Amino acid sequence: MPPDFYNEDIIFEEPEELMNIFSYHEEQNLKKIRESQEIEDQLEMEKEREAKVKKEIGNEIIEQEKI
C-alpha cells in the first residue's frame, strides 16, 4: 500500500451531515417517483380519452355512410 493510502480528507465532520444529505436525496427521489406516477396516470387518461374519441368518430362515420 502507498504510504498516503489512509491520509484522506474528512468530508463530513459529523455523521448527522451525511444522514441529512441522504435524507434530502431520498426526498428528492420520492418526489420524482410521485411526479412520474402522476405523468403516467395523465398519459393513461389521455389514451382512454383518445380511444373514446376514436370510437365516437367511428360511429359518426358509420352513421354518415348509412345516409
PDB file of N, CA, C and O in Angstrom:
ATOM      1  N   MET A   1       0.841  -1.178   0.000  1.00  0.00           N
ATOM      2  CA  MET A   1       0.000   0.000   0.000  1.00  0.00           C
ATOM      3  C   MET A   1       0.889   1.244   0.000  1.00  0.00           C
ATOM      4  O   MET A   1       1.950   1.275   0.623  1.00  0.00           O
ATOM      5  N   PRO A   2       0.424   2.266  -0.716  1.00  0.00           N
ATOM      6  CA  PRO A   2       1.200   3.511  -0.697  1.00  0.00           C
ATOM      7  C   PRO A   2       1.148   4.141   0.692  1.00  0.00           C
ATOM      8  O   PRO A   2       0.184   3.926   1.427  1.00  0.00           O
ATOM      9  N   PRO A   3       2.135   4.890   1.051  1.00  0.00           N
ATOM     10  CA  PRO A   3       2.190   5.466   2.407  1.00  0.00           C
ATOM     11  C   PRO A   3       1.044   6.430   2.710  1.00  0.00           C
ATOM     12  O   PRO A   3       0.674   6.599   3.872  1.00  0.00           O
ATOM     13  N   ASP A   4       0.479   7.064   1.681  1.00  0.00           N
ATOM     14  CA  ASP A   4      -0.598   8.032   1.947  1.00  0.00           C
ATOM     15  C   ASP A   4      -1.994   7.429   1.759  1.00  0.00           C
ATOM     16  O   ASP A   4      -2.976   8.162   1.640  1.00  0.00           O
ATOM     17  N   PHE A   5      -2.081   6.103   1.732  1.00  0.00           N
ATOM     18  CA  PHE A   5      -3.359   5.431   1.497  1.00  0.00           C
ATOM     19  C   PHE A   5      -4.428   5.838   2.510  1.00  0.00           C
ATOM     20  O   PHE A   5      -5.587   6.022   2.138  1.00  0.00           O
ATOM     21  N   TYR A   6      -4.069   5.977   3.740  1.00  0.00           N
ATOM     22  CA  TYR A   6      -5.033   6.307   4.793  1.00  0.00           C
ATOM     23  C   TYR A   6      -5.126   7.801   5.065  1.00  0.00           C
ATOM     24  O   TYR A   6      -5.858   8.215   5.964  1.00  0.00           O
ATOM     25  N   ASN A   7      -4.417   8.599   4.325  1.00  0.00           N
ATOM     26  CA  ASN A   7      -4.445  10.052   4.528  1.00  0.00           C
ATOM     27  C   ASN A   7      -5.498  10.685   3.619  1.00  0.00           C
ATOM     28  O   ASN A   7      -5.169  11.317   2.615  1.00  0.00           O
ATOM     29  N   GLU A   8      -6.733  10.512   3.977  1.00  0.00           N
ATOM     30  CA  GLU A   8      -7.828  11.081   3.194  1.00  0.00           C
ATOM     31  C   GLU A   8      -8.408  12.275   3.935  1.00  0.00           C
ATOM     32  O   GLU A   8      -8.415  12.326   5.165  1.00  0.00           O
ATOM     33  N   ASP A   9      -8.886  13.220   3.167  1.00  0.00           N
ATOM     34  CA  ASP A   9      -9.573  14.350   3.782  1.00  0.00           C
ATOM     35  C   ASP A   9     -10.925  13.874   4.305  1.00  0.00           C
ATOM     36  O   ASP A   9     -11.632  13.101   3.658  1.00  0.00           O
ATOM     37  N   ILE A  10     -11.249  14.349   5.465  1.00  0.00           N
ATOM     38  CA  ILE A  10     -12.549  14.014   6.040  1.00  0.00           C
ATOM     39  C   ILE A  10     -13.564  15.034   5.508  1.00  0.00           C
ATOM     40  O   ILE A  10     -13.460  16.234   5.763  1.00  0.00           O
ATOM     41  N   ILE A  11     -14.535  14.521   4.770  1.00  0.00           N
ATOM     42  CA  ILE A  11     -15.521  15.401   4.148  1.00  0.00           C
ATOM     43  C   ILE A  11     -16.605  15.798   5.150  1.00  0.00           C
ATOM     44  O   ILE A  11     -17.091  16.929   5.132  1.00  0.00           O
ATOM     45  N   PHE A  12     -16.975  14.870   6.013  1.00  0.00           N
ATOM     46  CA  PHE A  12     -18.050  15.118   6.965  1.00  0.00           C
ATOM     47  C   PHE A  12     -17.493  15.138   8.381  1.00  0.00           C
ATOM     48  O   PHE A  12     -16.817  14.211   8.827  1.00  0.00           O
ATOM     49  N   GLU A  13     -17.797  16.210   9.055  1.00  0.00           N
ATOM     50  CA  GLU A  13     -17.346  16.325  10.445  1.00  0.00           C
ATOM     51  C   GLU A  13     -18.228  15.510  11.382  1.00  0.00           C
ATOM     52  O   GLU A  13     -17.742  14.889  12.328  1.00  0.00           O
ATOM     53  N   GLU A  14     -19.519  15.520  11.111  1.00  0.00           N
ATOM     54  CA  GLU A  14     -20.485  14.831  11.968  1.00  0.00           C
ATOM     55  C   GLU A  14     -21.264  13.811  11.137  1.00  0.00           C
ATOM     56  O   GLU A  14     -21.586  14.072   9.978  1.00  0.00           O
ATOM     57  N   PRO A  15     -21.563  12.665  11.716  1.00  0.00           N
ATOM     58  CA  PRO A  15     -22.348  11.661  10.977  1.00  0.00           C
ATOM     59  C   PRO A  15     -23.719  12.199  10.557  1.00  0.00           C
ATOM     60  O   PRO A  15     -24.279  11.764   9.551  1.00  0.00           O
ATOM     61  N   GLU A  16     -24.247  13.132  11.321  1.00  0.00           N
ATOM     62  CA  GLU A  16     -25.565  13.692  11.020  1.00  0.00           C
ATOM     63  C   GLU A  16     -25.559  14.419   9.664  1.00  0.00           C
ATOM     64  O   GLU A  16     -26.583  14.467   8.982  1.00  0.00           O
ATOM     65  N   GLU A  17     -24.433  14.971   9.286  1.00  0.00           N
ATOM     66  CA  GLU A  17     -24.333  15.655   7.998  1.00  0.00           C
ATOM     67  C   GLU A  17     -24.617  14.692   6.850  1.00  0.00           C
ATOM     68  O   GLU A  17     -25.358  15.005   5.919  1.00  0.00           O
ATOM     69  N   LEU A  18     -24.019  13.538   6.942  1.00  0.00           N
ATOM     70  CA  LEU A  18     -24.220  12.535   5.905  1.00  0.00           C
ATOM     71  C   LEU A  18     -25.672  12.065   5.888  1.00  0.00           C
ATOM     72  O   LEU A  18     -26.251  11.879   4.817  1.00  0.00           O
ATOM     73  N   MET A  19     -26.251  11.877   7.044  1.00  0.00           N
ATOM     74  CA  MET A  19     -27.656  11.468   7.120  1.00  0.00           C
ATOM     75  C   MET A  19     -28.565  12.535   6.518  1.00  0.00           C
ATOM     76  O   MET A  19     -29.546  12.208   5.849  1.00  0.00           O
ATOM     77  N   ASN A  20     -28.251  13.797   6.749  1.00  0.00           N
ATOM     78  CA  ASN A  20     -29.046  14.879   6.172  1.00  0.00           C
ATOM     79  C   ASN A  20     -28.986  14.852   4.645  1.00  0.00           C
ATOM     80  O   ASN A  20     -29.993  15.064   3.969  1.00  0.00           O
ATOM     81  N   ILE A  21     -27.816  14.593   4.124  1.00  0.00           N
ATOM     82  CA  ILE A  21     -27.666  14.519   2.666  1.00  0.00           C
ATOM     83  C   ILE A  21     -28.447  13.332   2.111  1.00  0.00           C
ATOM     84  O   ILE A  21     -29.145  13.467   1.106  1.00  0.00           O
ATOM     85  N   PHE A  22     -28.337  12.171   2.757  1.00  0.00           N
ATOM     86  CA  PHE A  22     -29.096  11.000   2.320  1.00  0.00           C
ATOM     87  C   PHE A  22     -30.596  11.279   2.387  1.00  0.00           C
ATOM     88  O   PHE A  22     -31.337  10.921   1.471  1.00  0.00           O
ATOM     89  N   SER A  23     -31.035  11.907   3.453  1.00  0.00           N
ATOM     90  CA  SER A  23     -32.463  12.214   3.604  1.00  0.00           C
ATOM     91  C   SER A  23     -32.938  13.156   2.505  1.00  0.00           C
ATOM     92  O   SER A  23     -34.006  12.962   1.925  1.00  0.00           O
ATOM     93  N   TYR A  24     -32.146  14.165   2.230  1.00  0.00           N
ATOM     94  CA  TYR A  24     -32.500  15.113   1.176  1.00  0.00           C
ATOM     95  C   TYR A  24     -32.655  14.396  -0.170  1.00  0.00           C
ATOM     96  O   TYR A  24     -33.633  14.606  -0.887  1.00  0.00           O
ATOM     97  N   HIS A  25     -31.680  13.550  -0.498  1.00  0.00           N
ATOM     98  CA  HIS A  25     -31.734  12.850  -1.786  1.00  0.00           C
ATOM     99  C   HIS A  25     -32.873  11.828  -1.828  1.00  0.00           C
ATOM    100  O   HIS A  25     -33.475  11.603  -2.877  1.00  0.00           O
ATOM    101  N   GLU A  26     -33.156  11.228  -0.704  1.00  0.00           N
ATOM    102  CA  GLU A  26     -34.286  10.305  -0.656  1.00  0.00           C
ATOM    103  C   GLU A  26     -35.596  11.056  -0.907  1.00  0.00           C
ATOM    104  O   GLU A  26     -36.454  10.576  -1.647  1.00  0.00           O
ATOM    105  N   GLU A  27     -35.751  12.214  -0.303  1.00  0.00           N
ATOM    106  CA  GLU A  27     -36.948  13.035  -0.525  1.00  0.00           C
ATOM    107  C   GLU A  27     -37.062  13.449  -1.985  1.00  0.00           C
ATOM    108  O   GLU A  27     -38.149  13.418  -2.562  1.00  0.00           O
ATOM    109  N   GLN A  28     -35.940  13.835  -2.579  1.00  0.00           N
ATOM    110  CA  GLN A  28     -35.951  14.241  -3.989  1.00  0.00           C
ATOM    111  C   GLN A  28     -36.331  13.061  -4.893  1.00  0.00           C
ATOM    112  O   GLN A  28     -37.089  13.223  -5.850  1.00  0.00           O
ATOM    113  N   ASN A  29     -35.805  11.890  -4.582  1.00  0.00           N
ATOM    114  CA  ASN A  29     -36.146  10.701  -5.369  1.00  0.00           C
ATOM    115  C   ASN A  29     -37.619  10.360  -5.244  1.00  0.00           C
ATOM    116  O   ASN A  29     -38.271  10.041  -6.239  1.00  0.00           O
ATOM    117  N   LEU A  30     -38.149  10.425  -4.032  1.00  0.00           N
ATOM    118  CA  LEU A  30     -39.572  10.135  -3.838  1.00  0.00           C
ATOM    119  C   LEU A  30     -40.434  11.150  -4.582  1.00  0.00           C
ATOM    120  O   LEU A  30     -41.462  10.793  -5.156  1.00  0.00           O
ATOM    121  N   LYS A  31     -40.018  12.405  -4.572  1.00  0.00           N
ATOM    122  CA  LYS A  31     -40.746  13.447  -5.302  1.00  0.00           C
ATOM    123  C   LYS A  31     -40.767  13.124  -6.799  1.00  0.00           C
ATOM    124  O   LYS A  31     -41.808  13.237  -7.446  1.00  0.00           O
ATOM    125  N   LYS A  32     -39.640  12.730  -7.335  1.00  0.00           N
ATOM    126  CA  LYS A  32     -39.568  12.393  -8.759  1.00  0.00           C
ATOM    127  C   LYS A  32     -40.397  11.150  -9.075  1.00  0.00           C
ATOM    128  O   LYS A  32     -41.011  11.073 -10.139  1.00  0.00           O
ATOM    129  N   ILE A  33     -40.420  10.192  -8.179  1.00  0.00           N
ATOM    130  CA  ILE A  33     -41.250   8.997  -8.377  1.00  0.00           C
ATOM    131  C   ILE A  33     -42.716   9.384  -8.420  1.00  0.00           C
ATOM    132  O   ILE A  33     -43.455   8.915  -9.285  1.00  0.00           O
ATOM    133  N   ARG A  34     -43.151  10.240  -7.491  1.00  0.00           N
ATOM    134  CA  ARG A  34     -44.549  10.693  -7.481  1.00  0.00           C
ATOM    135  C   ARG A  34     -44.892  11.450  -8.758  1.00  0.00           C
ATOM    136  O   ARG A  34     -45.946  11.229  -9.353  1.00  0.00           O
ATOM    137  N   GLU A  35     -43.999  12.341  -9.177  1.00  0.00           N
ATOM    138  CA  GLU A  35     -44.238  13.103 -10.400  1.00  0.00           C
ATOM    139  C   GLU A  35     -44.341  12.166 -11.604  1.00  0.00           C
ATOM    140  O   GLU A  35     -45.193  12.354 -12.473  1.00  0.00           O
ATOM    141  N   SER A  36     -43.490  11.183 -11.647  1.00  0.00           N
ATOM    142  CA  SER A  36     -43.511  10.219 -12.746  1.00  0.00           C
ATOM    143  C   SER A  36     -44.819   9.423 -12.747  1.00  0.00           C
ATOM    144  O   SER A  36     -45.386   9.161 -13.808  1.00  0.00           O
ATOM    145  N   GLN A  37     -45.294   9.042 -11.565  1.00  0.00           N
ATOM    146  CA  GLN A  37     -46.562   8.313 -11.469  1.00  0.00           C
ATOM    147  C   GLN A  37     -47.725   9.201 -11.907  1.00  0.00           C
ATOM    148  O   GLN A  37     -48.654   8.723 -12.559  1.00  0.00           O
ATOM    149  N   GLU A  38     -47.686  10.482 -11.558  1.00  0.00           N
ATOM    150  CA  GLU A  38     -48.733  11.394 -11.981  1.00  0.00           C
ATOM    151  C   GLU A  38     -48.740  11.540 -13.499  1.00  0.00           C
ATOM    152  O   GLU A  38     -49.804  11.583 -14.117  1.00  0.00           O
ATOM    153  N   ILE A  39     -47.569  11.616 -14.089  1.00  0.00           N
ATOM    154  CA  ILE A  39     -47.474  11.715 -15.548  1.00  0.00           C
ATOM    155  C   ILE A  39     -48.019  10.448 -16.199  1.00  0.00           C
ATOM    156  O   ILE A  39     -48.736  10.520 -17.196  1.00  0.00           O
ATOM    157  N   GLU A  40     -47.683   9.294 -15.640  1.00  0.00           N
ATOM    158  CA  GLU A  40     -48.205   8.031 -16.169  1.00  0.00           C
ATOM    159  C   GLU A  40     -49.724   7.991 -16.074  1.00  0.00           C
ATOM    160  O   GLU A  40     -50.389   7.534 -17.004  1.00  0.00           O
ATOM    161  N   ASP A  41     -50.283   8.465 -14.961  1.00  0.00           N
ATOM    162  CA  ASP A  41     -51.735   8.500 -14.796  1.00  0.00           C
ATOM    163  C   ASP A  41     -52.375   9.427 -15.834  1.00  0.00           C
ATOM    164  O   ASP A  41     -53.398   9.091 -16.430  1.00  0.00           O
ATOM    165  N   GLN A  42     -51.764  10.590 -16.041  1.00  0.00           N
ATOM    166  CA  GLN A  42     -52.291  11.530 -17.037  1.00  0.00           C
ATOM    167  C   GLN A  42     -52.222  10.927 -18.436  1.00  0.00           C
ATOM    168  O   GLN A  42     -53.152  11.084 -19.227  1.00  0.00           O
ATOM    169  N   LEU A  43     -51.139  10.249 -18.739  1.00  0.00           N
ATOM    170  CA  LEU A  43     -50.997   9.615 -20.039  1.00  0.00           C
ATOM    171  C   LEU A  43     -52.068   8.554 -20.243  1.00  0.00           C
ATOM    172  O   LEU A  43     -52.650   8.455 -21.323  1.00  0.00           O
ATOM    173  N   GLU A  44     -52.326   7.769 -19.220  1.00  0.00           N
ATOM    174  CA  GLU A  44     -53.356   6.736 -19.303  1.00  0.00           C
ATOM    175  C   GLU A  44     -54.729   7.369 -19.535  1.00  0.00           C
ATOM    176  O   GLU A  44     -55.518   6.860 -20.331  1.00  0.00           O
ATOM    177  N   MET A  45     -55.014   8.467 -18.849  1.00  0.00           N
ATOM    178  CA  MET A  45     -56.289   9.156 -19.053  1.00  0.00           C
ATOM    179  C   MET A  45     -56.405   9.681 -20.480  1.00  0.00           C
ATOM    180  O   MET A  45     -57.473   9.603 -21.087  1.00  0.00           O
ATOM    181  N   GLU A  46     -55.315  10.212 -21.013  1.00  0.00           N
ATOM    182  CA  GLU A  46     -55.320  10.714 -22.390  1.00  0.00           C
ATOM    183  C   GLU A  46     -55.524   9.582 -23.388  1.00  0.00           C
ATOM    184  O   GLU A  46     -56.218   9.763 -24.388  1.00  0.00           O
ATOM    185  N   LYS A  47     -54.934   8.425 -23.135  1.00  0.00           N
ATOM    186  CA  LYS A  47     -55.124   7.273 -24.013  1.00  0.00           C
ATOM    187  C   LYS A  47     -56.583   6.831 -24.007  1.00  0.00           C
ATOM    188  O   LYS A  47     -57.143   6.504 -25.053  1.00  0.00           O
ATOM    189  N   GLU A  48     -57.193   6.824 -22.824  1.00  0.00           N
ATOM    190  CA  GLU A  48     -58.605   6.449 -22.715  1.00  0.00           C
ATOM    191  C   GLU A  48     -59.482   7.462 -23.445  1.00  0.00           C
ATOM    192  O   GLU A  48     -60.432   7.094 -24.136  1.00  0.00           O
ATOM    193  N   ARG A  49     -59.153   8.735 -23.283  1.00  0.00           N
ATOM    194  CA  ARG A  49     -59.916   9.785 -23.971  1.00  0.00           C
ATOM    195  C   ARG A  49     -59.770   9.651 -25.488  1.00  0.00           C
ATOM    196  O   ARG A  49     -60.743   9.799 -26.228  1.00  0.00           O
ATOM    197  N   GLU A  50     -58.555   9.372 -25.940  1.00  0.00           N
ATOM    198  CA  GLU A  50     -58.324   9.196 -27.370  1.00  0.00           C
ATOM    199  C   GLU A  50     -59.134   8.025 -27.916  1.00  0.00           C
ATOM    200  O   GLU A  50     -59.727   8.127 -28.990  1.00  0.00           O
ATOM    201  N   ALA A  51     -59.161   6.914 -27.183  1.00  0.00           N
ATOM    202  CA  ALA A  51     -59.919   5.737 -27.614  1.00  0.00           C
ATOM    203  C   ALA A  51     -61.406   6.080 -27.695  1.00  0.00           C
ATOM    204  O   ALA A  51     -62.095   5.660 -28.625  1.00  0.00           O
ATOM    205  N   LYS A  52     -61.895   6.843 -26.721  1.00  0.00           N
ATOM    206  CA  LYS A  52     -63.307   7.232 -26.710  1.00  0.00           C
ATOM    207  C   LYS A  52     -63.628   8.112 -27.914  1.00  0.00           C
ATOM    208  O   LYS A  52     -64.648   7.910 -28.573  1.00  0.00           O
ATOM    209  N   VAL A  53     -62.774   9.077 -28.204  1.00  0.00           N
ATOM    210  CA  VAL A  53     -62.987   9.979 -29.337  1.00  0.00           C
ATOM    211  C   VAL A  53     -62.956   9.190 -30.645  1.00  0.00           C
ATOM    212  O   VAL A  53     -63.793   9.410 -31.520  1.00  0.00           O
ATOM    213  N   LYS A  54     -61.998   8.274 -30.783  1.00  0.00           N
ATOM    214  CA  LYS A  54     -61.921   7.452 -31.997  1.00  0.00           C
ATOM    215  C   LYS A  54     -63.190   6.628 -32.177  1.00  0.00           C
ATOM    216  O   LYS A  54     -63.694   6.482 -33.291  1.00  0.00           O
ATOM    217  N   LYS A  55     -63.694   6.097 -31.085  1.00  0.00           N
ATOM    218  CA  LYS A  55     -64.917   5.299 -31.160  1.00  0.00           C
ATOM    219  C   LYS A  55     -66.092   6.182 -31.580  1.00  0.00           C
ATOM    220  O   LYS A  55     -66.894   5.785 -32.426  1.00  0.00           O
ATOM    221  N   GLU A  56     -66.198   7.375 -30.996  1.00  0.00           N
ATOM    222  CA  GLU A  56     -67.286   8.292 -31.353  1.00  0.00           C
ATOM    223  C   GLU A  56     -67.186   8.697 -32.813  1.00  0.00           C
ATOM    224  O   GLU A  56     -68.195   8.732 -33.517  1.00  0.00           O
ATOM    225  N   ILE A  57     -65.984   9.004 -33.274  1.00  0.00           N
ATOM    226  CA  ILE A  57     -65.793   9.390 -34.669  1.00  0.00           C
ATOM    227  C   ILE A  57     -66.134   8.214 -35.578  1.00  0.00           C
ATOM    228  O   ILE A  57     -66.761   8.393 -36.622  1.00  0.00           O
ATOM    229  N   GLY A  58     -65.722   7.022 -35.184  1.00  0.00           N
ATOM    230  CA  GLY A  58     -66.047   5.825 -35.968  1.00  0.00           C
ATOM    231  C   GLY A  58     -67.547   5.642 -36.090  1.00  0.00           C
ATOM    232  O   GLY A  58     -68.053   5.321 -37.165  1.00  0.00           O
ATOM    233  N   ASN A  59     -68.255   5.844 -34.999  1.00  0.00           N
ATOM    234  CA  ASN A  59     -69.716   5.714 -35.029  1.00  0.00           C
ATOM    235  C   ASN A  59     -70.337   6.787 -35.918  1.00  0.00           C
ATOM    236  O   ASN A  59     -71.297   6.509 -36.637  1.00  0.00           O
ATOM    237  N   GLU A  60     -69.805   8.006 -35.881  1.00  0.00           N
ATOM    238  CA  GLU A  60     -70.318   9.076 -36.734  1.00  0.00           C
ATOM    239  C   GLU A  60     -70.090   8.750 -38.204  1.00  0.00           C
ATOM    240  O   GLU A  60     -70.959   9.004 -39.038  1.00  0.00           O
ATOM    241  N   ILE A  61     -68.934   8.191 -38.525  1.00  0.00           N
ATOM    242  CA  ILE A  61     -68.640   7.827 -39.919  1.00  0.00           C
ATOM    243  C   ILE A  61     -69.615   6.763 -40.381  1.00  0.00           C
ATOM    244  O   ILE A  61     -70.128   6.840 -41.497  1.00  0.00           O
ATOM    245  N   ILE A  62     -69.880   5.769 -39.541  1.00  0.00           N
ATOM    246  CA  ILE A  62     -70.821   4.708 -39.888  1.00  0.00           C
ATOM    247  C   ILE A  62     -72.195   5.312 -40.143  1.00  0.00           C
ATOM    248  O   ILE A  62     -72.861   4.937 -41.108  1.00  0.00           O
ATOM    249  N   GLU A  63     -72.629   6.230 -39.305  1.00  0.00           N
ATOM    250  CA  GLU A  63     -73.946   6.877 -39.478  1.00  0.00           C
ATOM    251  C   GLU A  63     -73.977   7.672 -40.775  1.00  0.00           C
ATOM    252  O   GLU A  63     -74.981   7.659 -41.487  1.00  0.00           O
ATOM    253  N   GLN A  64     -72.881   8.368 -41.089  1.00  0.00           N
ATOM    254  CA  GLN A  64     -72.832   9.164 -42.322  1.00  0.00           C
ATOM    255  C   GLN A  64     -72.862   8.251 -43.545  1.00  0.00           C
ATOM    256  O   GLN A  64     -73.466   8.602 -44.559  1.00  0.00           O
ATOM    257  N   GLU A  65     -72.225   7.102 -43.467  1.00  0.00           N
ATOM    258  CA  GLU A  65     -72.216   6.174 -44.584  1.00  0.00           C
ATOM    259  C   GLU A  65     -73.587   5.601 -44.846  1.00  0.00           C
ATOM    260  O   GLU A  65     -73.907   5.244 -45.979  1.00  0.00           O
ATOM    261  N   LYS A  66     -74.400   5.510 -43.812  1.00  0.00           N
ATOM    262  CA  LYS A  66     -75.774   4.985 -43.973  1.00  0.00           C
ATOM    263  C   LYS A  66     -76.637   5.984 -44.751  1.00  0.00           C
ATOM    264  O   LYS A  66     -77.589   5.586 -45.421  1.00  0.00           O
ATOM    265  N   ILE A  67     -76.317   7.248 -44.668  1.00  0.00           N
ATOM    266  CA  ILE A  67     -77.140   8.289 -45.299  1.00  0.00           C
ATOM    267  C   ILE A  67     -76.891   8.369 -46.753  1.00  0.00           C
ATOM    268  O   ILE A  67     -77.498   9.190 -47.440  1.00  0.00           O
TER     269      ILE A  67
END
